[in-house]
């Protein structure tokens, strides 16, 4: 539905940067993945958490979810950029393999 309105036939990737707070992360990811009328994926960027962020079993197993970790703390903008680059690189690699 929205992809048609936007003239986009691709997947819309939502980047969620987090650092040291994952209390509502599964809920946020689930909210994105349950959107109707648009193909979505989620890139979670652990922006240098002291204790690495983990995803729950069902979300961790979902192929639409990518978890990227930075060893160094990142500000939100840098984390979003890392997520966008990671997603773009992954999609380009998948396309070459097809």
HUHULIN-V591970 format. One record per pair of residues at least 12 apart in sequence whose C-alpha atoms are under 8 Angstrom apart, sorted by the first residue. I is the first residue (numbers start at 1). J is the second residue. D is the distance in whole Angstrom. If there is no record, write none. Layout:
I;J;D
I;J;D
This chain:
1;36;8
1;37;4
1;38;6
2;37;6
2;38;6
3;37;8
3;38;6
3;39;8
10;39;7
11;38;8
11;39;5
11;40;5
11;41;7
12;38;8
12;39;6
12;40;5
12;41;6
13;40;6
13;41;5
13;42;5
13;43;7
13;87;8
14;32;8
14;40;7
14;41;6
14;42;5
14;43;6
15;42;6
15;43;5
15;44;6
15;45;7
15;80;6
15;83;6
15;84;7
16;42;7
16;43;6
16;44;5
16;45;6
16;80;7
16;83;8
17;44;6
17;45;5
17;46;6
17;47;6
17;76;6
17;79;6
17;80;6
17;83;8
18;44;7
18;45;6
18;46;5
18;47;6
18;49;8
19;46;6
19;47;5
19;48;6
19;49;5
19;53;8
19;73;8
20;48;8
20;49;5
20;50;6
20;51;7
20;52;8
20;53;7
22;53;7
25;55;8
26;55;7
26;56;7
26;59;7
29;42;7
29;59;8
30;59;8
40;64;7
41;64;5
41;65;6
42;64;6
42;65;5
42;66;6
43;65;6
43;66;5
43;67;6
43;68;7
43;83;6
43;84;8
43;87;7
44;65;7
44;66;6
44;67;5
44;68;6
44;83;7
45;67;6
45;68;5
45;69;6
45;70;8
45;79;6
45;80;7
45;82;7
45;83;6
46;67;7
46;68;6
46;69;5
46;70;6
46;79;8
47;69;6
47;70;5
47;71;8
47;72;7
47;73;5
47;74;5
47;75;7
47;76;8
47;79;6
48;69;7
48;70;5
48;71;5
48;72;5
48;73;4
48;74;6
49;71;8
49;73;7
52;69;8
66;87;8
68;83;7
68;86;8
